[in-house]
Amino acid sequence: MTPPPNLALRLRRAHATLAPLVLLPLLITVLSGMSYRLSRDWGGVGRDGAHWLMVLHEGEWLKPLVGRHGETVYVLLNGLGLLWMLGSGASMVWQRLRASRAPSRPGGEP
């Protein structure tokens, strides 16, 4: 069963609204995590030399700005943002696939 058009439209709008807000934190997390692991494994950088990447990756840099729970809130919001974007994006793909496989109406209209 296909969701009503207004629900699909609201989902797309919510996805598009949230995307710019989660883009930078997710990019920071992904790039710092990859850089940390690759610099440690392939670059020969020690734990102390790559620690600043973990500070970025885990949101530890927020502690001086928002207090001791900044890191936890960053991780929580980052994770929830990623789950929302994956879920809403997958839902939109699913809707599009279902619509493209639906039999066309008589008269040639989709």
C-alpha positions as CSV (number, residue, x, y, z in Angstrom):
1,M,0.0,0.0,0.0
2,T,1.4,3.4,-1.0
3,P,1.2,6.2,1.6
4,P,-1.0,9.1,0.8
5,P,0.7,11.8,-1.4
6,N,0.6,14.4,1.4
7,L,2.5,11.9,3.8
8,A,5.1,11.2,1.1
9,L,5.5,15.0,0.5
10,R,5.8,15.7,4.3
11,L,8.5,12.9,4.5
12,R,10.5,14.5,1.6
13,R,10.2,17.9,3.2
14,A,11.3,16.7,6.6
15,H,14.2,14.8,5.0
16,A,15.2,17.9,3.0
17,T,14.9,20.2,6.1
18,L,17.0,18.0,8.3
19,A,19.7,17.1,5.7
20,P,21.6,20.4,6.0
21,L,21.6,20.2,9.8
22,V,23.1,16.7,10.0
23,L,25.5,17.0,7.0
24,L,28.4,18.7,8.8
25,P,28.4,16.6,12.0
26,L,28.2,13.4,10.0
27,L,31.0,14.5,7.6
28,I,33.2,15.4,10.6
29,T,32.4,12.0,12.2
30,V,33.1,9.9,9.1
31,L,36.2,11.8,7.9
32,S,37.8,11.9,11.4
33,G,37.0,8.3,12.1
34,M,38.4,7.1,8.7
35,S,41.5,9.4,9.1
36,Y,42.2,8.1,12.5
37,R,42.1,4.5,11.5
38,L,44.0,4.9,8.3
39,S,46.7,7.1,9.8
40,R,47.2,4.6,12.7
41,D,47.2,1.5,10.5
42,W,48.8,2.6,7.3
43,G,50.4,5.9,8.2
44,G,52.3,4.7,11.2
45,V,51.0,7.5,13.4
46,G,50.9,6.7,17.1
47,R,47.9,6.9,19.4
48,D,49.1,10.3,20.8
49,G,49.7,11.7,17.3
50,A,46.2,10.8,16.1
51,H,44.4,11.7,19.3
52,W,43.1,15.0,17.9
53,L,41.2,13.0,15.3
54,M,39.4,11.1,18.1
55,V,38.6,14.4,19.8
56,L,36.8,15.5,16.6
57,H,35.2,12.1,16.0
58,E,33.7,11.7,19.4
59,G,32.6,15.3,19.9
60,E,35.0,15.8,22.8
61,W,35.7,19.3,21.5
62,L,32.2,20.3,22.7
63,K,33.0,19.9,26.4
64,P,34.4,23.4,26.9
65,L,31.5,24.9,25.0
66,V,28.5,23.1,26.4
67,G,29.7,21.2,29.5
68,R,30.4,17.7,30.4
69,H,27.4,16.2,28.5
70,G,28.3,17.9,25.2
71,E,30.1,14.8,23.9
72,T,27.2,12.5,24.8
73,V,24.6,14.8,23.3
74,Y,26.7,15.1,20.1
75,V,26.9,11.3,19.7
76,L,23.2,10.9,20.5
77,L,22.1,13.6,18.0
78,N,24.5,12.5,15.4
79,G,23.3,8.9,15.6
80,L,19.6,9.9,15.6
81,G,20.2,12.2,12.6
82,L,21.9,9.4,10.7
83,L,19.1,6.9,11.6
84,W,16.5,9.5,10.4
85,M,18.3,10.2,7.2
86,L,18.7,6.5,6.4
87,G,15.2,5.6,7.3
88,S,13.5,8.5,5.5
89,G,15.8,8.1,2.5
90,A,15.1,4.4,2.3
91,S,11.4,5.1,2.6
92,M,11.5,7.5,-0.3
93,V,13.5,5.0,-2.5
94,W,10.9,2.3,-1.6
95,Q,8.0,4.6,-2.6
96,R,9.7,5.4,-5.9
97,L,10.4,1.7,-6.6
98,R,6.8,0.7,-5.9
99,A,5.5,3.6,-8.0
100,S,7.7,2.6,-10.9
101,R,6.5,-1.0,-10.7
102,A,2.8,-0.2,-10.4
103,P,0.8,-1.1,-13.5
104,S,-0.1,1.9,-15.6
105,R,-3.7,3.0,-15.8
106,P,-5.8,2.4,-18.9
107,G,-5.3,5.1,-21.4
108,G,-1.6,5.3,-21.0
109,E,-1.4,7.4,-17.9
110,P,0.8,6.2,-15.1
